[in-house]
């Protein structure tokens, strides 16, 4: 297990995308390397919503005219990446909750 973690860390240290992703709150080596390897260039997505939609993190939409109806989360796309991002988001929320209980200031990713 330690050898695998060392290889992942070596990949992350050499990969600029992984380094940038790790600067975001909650994203560690595993998520950063998985996103970098699976998604590749993020410039192909016009917005964050398009990226989230490709992973199945946005609700299904059934709209007509001016009536907008949002359904359940579609759950399409890469299941592993979706799971990693959901766990990362939970970790950030838990960290923010603990920091607010201790009266510590929140950074921009936990506010």
mmCIF file of the C-alpha atoms, coordinates in Angstrom:
data_MODEL
# 
_entry.id   MODEL 
# 
loop_
_atom_site.group_PDB 
_atom_site.id 
_atom_site.type_symbol 
_atom_site.label_atom_id 
_atom_site.label_alt_id 
_atom_site.label_comp_id 
_atom_site.label_asym_id 
_atom_site.label_entity_id 
_atom_site.label_seq_id 
_atom_site.pdbx_PDB_ins_code 
_atom_site.Cartn_x 
_atom_site.Cartn_y 
_atom_site.Cartn_z 
_atom_site.occupancy 
_atom_site.B_iso_or_equiv 
_atom_site.pdbx_formal_charge 
_atom_site.auth_seq_id 
_atom_site.auth_comp_id 
_atom_site.auth_asym_id 
_atom_site.auth_atom_id 
_atom_site.pdbx_PDB_model_num 
ATOM 1   C CA . UNK A 1 1   ? 0.000   0.000  0.000   1.00 0.00 ? 1   UNK A CA 1 
ATOM 2   C CA . UNK A 1 2   ? 2.839   2.376  0.848   1.00 0.00 ? 2   UNK A CA 1 
ATOM 3   C CA . UNK A 1 3   ? 4.486   1.704  -2.519  1.00 0.00 ? 3   UNK A CA 1 
ATOM 4   C CA . UNK A 1 4   ? 1.276   2.566  -4.358  1.00 0.00 ? 4   UNK A CA 1 
ATOM 5   C CA . UNK A 1 5   ? 0.895   5.786  -2.374  1.00 0.00 ? 5   UNK A CA 1 
ATOM 6   C CA . UNK A 1 6   ? 4.489   6.709  -3.191  1.00 0.00 ? 6   UNK A CA 1 
ATOM 7   C CA . UNK A 1 7   ? 3.869   6.143  -6.907  1.00 0.00 ? 7   UNK A CA 1 
ATOM 8   C CA . UNK A 1 8   ? 0.708   8.262  -6.777  1.00 0.00 ? 8   UNK A CA 1 
ATOM 9   C CA . UNK A 1 9   ? 2.562   11.027 -4.960  1.00 0.00 ? 9   UNK A CA 1 
ATOM 10  C CA . UNK A 1 10  ? 5.377   10.886 -7.529  1.00 0.00 ? 10  UNK A CA 1 
ATOM 11  C CA . UNK A 1 11  ? 2.833   11.187 -10.345 1.00 0.00 ? 11  UNK A CA 1 
ATOM 12  C CA . UNK A 1 12  ? 1.110   14.096 -8.591  1.00 0.00 ? 12  UNK A CA 1 
ATOM 13  C CA . UNK A 1 13  ? 4.414   15.880 -8.049  1.00 0.00 ? 13  UNK A CA 1 
ATOM 14  C CA . UNK A 1 14  ? 5.225   15.616 -11.762 1.00 0.00 ? 14  UNK A CA 1 
ATOM 15  C CA . UNK A 1 15  ? 1.735   16.514 -13.033 1.00 0.00 ? 15  UNK A CA 1 
ATOM 16  C CA . UNK A 1 16  ? 0.796   20.212 -13.072 1.00 0.00 ? 16  UNK A CA 1 
ATOM 17  C CA . UNK A 1 17  ? -2.951  19.482 -13.206 1.00 0.00 ? 17  UNK A CA 1 
ATOM 18  C CA . UNK A 1 18  ? -2.749  17.316 -10.089 1.00 0.00 ? 18  UNK A CA 1 
ATOM 19  C CA . UNK A 1 19  ? -0.837  20.027 -8.263  1.00 0.00 ? 19  UNK A CA 1 
ATOM 20  C CA . UNK A 1 20  ? -3.478  22.615 -9.126  1.00 0.00 ? 20  UNK A CA 1 
ATOM 21  C CA . UNK A 1 21  ? -6.315  20.333 -8.092  1.00 0.00 ? 21  UNK A CA 1 
ATOM 22  C CA . UNK A 1 22  ? -4.718  19.663 -4.718  1.00 0.00 ? 22  UNK A CA 1 
ATOM 23  C CA . UNK A 1 23  ? -4.848  23.372 -3.905  1.00 0.00 ? 23  UNK A CA 1 
ATOM 24  C CA . UNK A 1 24  ? -8.646  23.095 -3.675  1.00 0.00 ? 24  UNK A CA 1 
ATOM 25  C CA . UNK A 1 25  ? -10.001 22.217 -0.261  1.00 0.00 ? 25  UNK A CA 1 
ATOM 26  C CA . UNK A 1 26  ? -10.714 18.559 0.346   1.00 0.00 ? 26  UNK A CA 1 
ATOM 27  C CA . UNK A 1 27  ? -8.951  17.246 -2.742  1.00 0.00 ? 27  UNK A CA 1 
ATOM 28  C CA . UNK A 1 28  ? -6.009  15.030 -1.968  1.00 0.00 ? 28  UNK A CA 1 
ATOM 29  C CA . UNK A 1 29  ? -3.547  12.999 -3.973  1.00 0.00 ? 29  UNK A CA 1 
ATOM 30  C CA . UNK A 1 30  ? -5.964  10.195 -4.886  1.00 0.00 ? 30  UNK A CA 1 
ATOM 31  C CA . UNK A 1 31  ? -8.724  12.483 -6.175  1.00 0.00 ? 31  UNK A CA 1 
ATOM 32  C CA . UNK A 1 32  ? -6.306  14.814 -7.969  1.00 0.00 ? 32  UNK A CA 1 
ATOM 33  C CA . UNK A 1 33  ? -4.521  12.009 -9.796  1.00 0.00 ? 33  UNK A CA 1 
ATOM 34  C CA . UNK A 1 34  ? -7.800  10.278 -10.656 1.00 0.00 ? 34  UNK A CA 1 
ATOM 35  C CA . UNK A 1 35  ? -9.266  13.493 -12.093 1.00 0.00 ? 35  UNK A CA 1 
ATOM 36  C CA . UNK A 1 36  ? -6.090  14.309 -13.976 1.00 0.00 ? 36  UNK A CA 1 
ATOM 37  C CA . UNK A 1 37  ? -5.858  10.850 -15.506 1.00 0.00 ? 37  UNK A CA 1 
ATOM 38  C CA . UNK A 1 38  ? -9.546  10.425 -16.271 1.00 0.00 ? 38  UNK A CA 1 
ATOM 39  C CA . UNK A 1 39  ? -10.700 13.888 -17.307 1.00 0.00 ? 39  UNK A CA 1 
ATOM 40  C CA . UNK A 1 40  ? -7.527  15.222 -18.846 1.00 0.00 ? 40  UNK A CA 1 
ATOM 41  C CA . UNK A 1 41  ? -7.781  18.835 -19.994 1.00 0.00 ? 41  UNK A CA 1 
ATOM 42  C CA . UNK A 1 42  ? -10.506 20.744 -18.110 1.00 0.00 ? 42  UNK A CA 1 
ATOM 43  C CA . UNK A 1 43  ? -10.575 23.419 -20.812 1.00 0.00 ? 43  UNK A CA 1 
ATOM 44  C CA . UNK A 1 44  ? -12.875 21.217 -22.855 1.00 0.00 ? 44  UNK A CA 1 
ATOM 45  C CA . UNK A 1 45  ? -15.710 22.040 -20.423 1.00 0.00 ? 45  UNK A CA 1 
ATOM 46  C CA . UNK A 1 46  ? -17.246 25.500 -20.944 1.00 0.00 ? 46  UNK A CA 1 
ATOM 47  C CA . UNK A 1 47  ? -18.222 25.745 -17.259 1.00 0.00 ? 47  UNK A CA 1 
ATOM 48  C CA . UNK A 1 48  ? -18.188 23.891 -13.971 1.00 0.00 ? 48  UNK A CA 1 
ATOM 49  C CA . UNK A 1 49  ? -21.796 22.857 -14.545 1.00 0.00 ? 49  UNK A CA 1 
ATOM 50  C CA . UNK A 1 50  ? -20.817 21.060 -17.747 1.00 0.00 ? 50  UNK A CA 1 
ATOM 51  C CA . UNK A 1 51  ? -18.073 19.222 -15.869 1.00 0.00 ? 51  UNK A CA 1 
ATOM 52  C CA . UNK A 1 52  ? -20.478 18.280 -13.066 1.00 0.00 ? 52  UNK A CA 1 
ATOM 53  C CA . UNK A 1 53  ? -22.996 17.134 -15.645 1.00 0.00 ? 53  UNK A CA 1 
ATOM 54  C CA . UNK A 1 54  ? -20.425 14.863 -17.273 1.00 0.00 ? 54  UNK A CA 1 
ATOM 55  C CA . UNK A 1 55  ? -19.999 13.131 -13.900 1.00 0.00 ? 55  UNK A CA 1 
ATOM 56  C CA . UNK A 1 56  ? -23.725 12.924 -13.220 1.00 0.00 ? 56  UNK A CA 1 
ATOM 57  C CA . UNK A 1 57  ? -23.759 15.451 -10.383 1.00 0.00 ? 57  UNK A CA 1 
ATOM 58  C CA . UNK A 1 58  ? -26.478 17.714 -11.778 1.00 0.00 ? 58  UNK A CA 1 
ATOM 59  C CA . UNK A 1 59  ? -30.231 17.105 -11.616 1.00 0.00 ? 59  UNK A CA 1 
ATOM 60  C CA . UNK A 1 60  ? -32.172 15.830 -14.586 1.00 0.00 ? 60  UNK A CA 1 
ATOM 61  C CA . UNK A 1 61  ? -34.231 18.594 -16.131 1.00 0.00 ? 61  UNK A CA 1 
ATOM 62  C CA . UNK A 1 62  ? -37.751 18.294 -17.543 1.00 0.00 ? 62  UNK A CA 1 
ATOM 63  C CA . UNK A 1 63  ? -38.605 21.808 -18.679 1.00 0.00 ? 63  UNK A CA 1 
ATOM 64  C CA . UNK A 1 64  ? -41.079 23.293 -21.077 1.00 0.00 ? 64  UNK A CA 1 
ATOM 65  C CA . UNK A 1 65  ? -41.413 26.949 -21.885 1.00 0.00 ? 65  UNK A CA 1 
ATOM 66  C CA . UNK A 1 66  ? -41.067 29.020 -18.724 1.00 0.00 ? 66  UNK A CA 1 
ATOM 67  C CA . UNK A 1 67  ? -41.734 26.033 -16.422 1.00 0.00 ? 67  UNK A CA 1 
ATOM 68  C CA . UNK A 1 68  ? -38.549 24.504 -15.073 1.00 0.00 ? 68  UNK A CA 1 
ATOM 69  C CA . UNK A 1 69  ? -38.696 21.114 -13.385 1.00 0.00 ? 69  UNK A CA 1 
ATOM 70  C CA . UNK A 1 70  ? -35.602 19.549 -11.873 1.00 0.00 ? 70  UNK A CA 1 
ATOM 71  C CA . UNK A 1 71  ? -35.563 15.854 -11.119 1.00 0.00 ? 71  UNK A CA 1 
ATOM 72  C CA . UNK A 1 72  ? -33.152 13.548 -9.356  1.00 0.00 ? 72  UNK A CA 1 
ATOM 73  C CA . UNK A 1 73  ? -29.396 13.531 -9.831  1.00 0.00 ? 73  UNK A CA 1 
ATOM 74  C CA . UNK A 1 74  ? -28.719 11.577 -12.997 1.00 0.00 ? 74  UNK A CA 1 
ATOM 75  C CA . UNK A 1 75  ? -25.781 9.451  -11.719 1.00 0.00 ? 75  UNK A CA 1 
ATOM 76  C CA . UNK A 1 76  ? -24.318 9.112  -15.177 1.00 0.00 ? 76  UNK A CA 1 
ATOM 77  C CA . UNK A 1 77  ? -20.631 9.330  -15.847 1.00 0.00 ? 77  UNK A CA 1 
ATOM 78  C CA . UNK A 1 78  ? -17.665 7.995  -13.919 1.00 0.00 ? 78  UNK A CA 1 
ATOM 79  C CA . UNK A 1 79  ? -18.921 6.429  -10.683 1.00 0.00 ? 79  UNK A CA 1 
ATOM 80  C CA . UNK A 1 80  ? -15.486 6.371  -9.045  1.00 0.00 ? 80  UNK A CA 1 
ATOM 81  C CA . UNK A 1 81  ? -14.795 10.076 -9.669  1.00 0.00 ? 81  UNK A CA 1 
ATOM 82  C CA . UNK A 1 82  ? -18.275 11.023 -8.484  1.00 0.00 ? 82  UNK A CA 1 
ATOM 83  C CA . UNK A 1 83  ? -17.737 9.030  -5.280  1.00 0.00 ? 83  UNK A CA 1 
ATOM 84  C CA . UNK A 1 84  ? -14.346 10.675 -4.652  1.00 0.00 ? 84  UNK A CA 1 
ATOM 85  C CA . UNK A 1 85  ? -15.726 14.181 -5.156  1.00 0.00 ? 85  UNK A CA 1 
ATOM 86  C CA . UNK A 1 86  ? -18.705 13.523 -2.878  1.00 0.00 ? 86  UNK A CA 1 
ATOM 87  C CA . UNK A 1 87  ? -16.413 12.244 -0.122  1.00 0.00 ? 87  UNK A CA 1 
ATOM 88  C CA . UNK A 1 88  ? -14.140 15.258 -0.584  1.00 0.00 ? 88  UNK A CA 1 
ATOM 89  C CA . UNK A 1 89  ? -17.108 17.616 -0.282  1.00 0.00 ? 89  UNK A CA 1 
ATOM 90  C CA . UNK A 1 90  ? -18.229 15.877 2.911   1.00 0.00 ? 90  UNK A CA 1 
ATOM 91  C CA . UNK A 1 91  ? -14.723 16.230 4.345   1.00 0.00 ? 91  UNK A CA 1 
ATOM 92  C CA . UNK A 1 92  ? -14.706 19.968 3.616   1.00 0.00 ? 92  UNK A CA 1 
ATOM 93  C CA . UNK A 1 93  ? -18.142 20.434 5.195   1.00 0.00 ? 93  UNK A CA 1 
ATOM 94  C CA . UNK A 1 94  ? -17.088 18.509 8.302   1.00 0.00 ? 94  UNK A CA 1 
ATOM 95  C CA . UNK A 1 95  ? -13.905 20.549 8.550   1.00 0.00 ? 95  UNK A CA 1 
ATOM 96  C CA . UNK A 1 96  ? -15.888 23.782 8.259   1.00 0.00 ? 96  UNK A CA 1 
ATOM 97  C CA . UNK A 1 97  ? -18.327 22.646 10.947  1.00 0.00 ? 97  UNK A CA 1 
ATOM 98  C CA . UNK A 1 98  ? -15.498 21.777 13.345  1.00 0.00 ? 98  UNK A CA 1 
ATOM 99  C CA . UNK A 1 99  ? -13.735 25.074 12.634  1.00 0.00 ? 99  UNK A CA 1 
ATOM 100 C CA . UNK A 1 100 ? -16.896 27.088 13.294  1.00 0.00 ? 100 UNK A CA 1 
ATOM 101 C CA . UNK A 1 101 ? -17.442 25.249 16.598  1.00 0.00 ? 101 UNK A CA 1 
ATOM 102 C CA . UNK A 1 102 ? -13.895 26.187 17.660  1.00 0.00 ? 102 UNK A CA 1 
ATOM 103 C CA . UNK A 1 103 ? -14.503 29.817 16.562  1.00 0.00 ? 103 UNK A CA 1 
ATOM 104 C CA . UNK A 1 104 ? -11.712 29.531 13.988  1.00 0.00 ? 104 UNK A CA 1 
ATOM 105 C CA . UNK A 1 105 ? -11.831 31.636 10.826  1.00 0.00 ? 105 UNK A CA 1 
ATOM 106 C CA . UNK A 1 106 ? -12.917 29.827 7.671   1.00 0.00 ? 106 UNK A CA 1 
ATOM 107 C CA . UNK A 1 107 ? -10.903 30.091 4.472   1.00 0.00 ? 107 UNK A CA 1 
ATOM 108 C CA . UNK A 1 108 ? -12.618 30.709 1.137   1.00 0.00 ? 108 UNK A CA 1 
ATOM 109 C CA . UNK A 1 109 ? -13.160 27.014 0.435   1.00 0.00 ? 109 UNK A CA 1 
ATOM 110 C CA . UNK A 1 110 ? -14.958 26.424 3.734   1.00 0.00 ? 110 UNK A CA 1 
ATOM 111 C CA . UNK A 1 111 ? -17.014 29.627 3.940   1.00 0.00 ? 111 UNK A CA 1 
# 
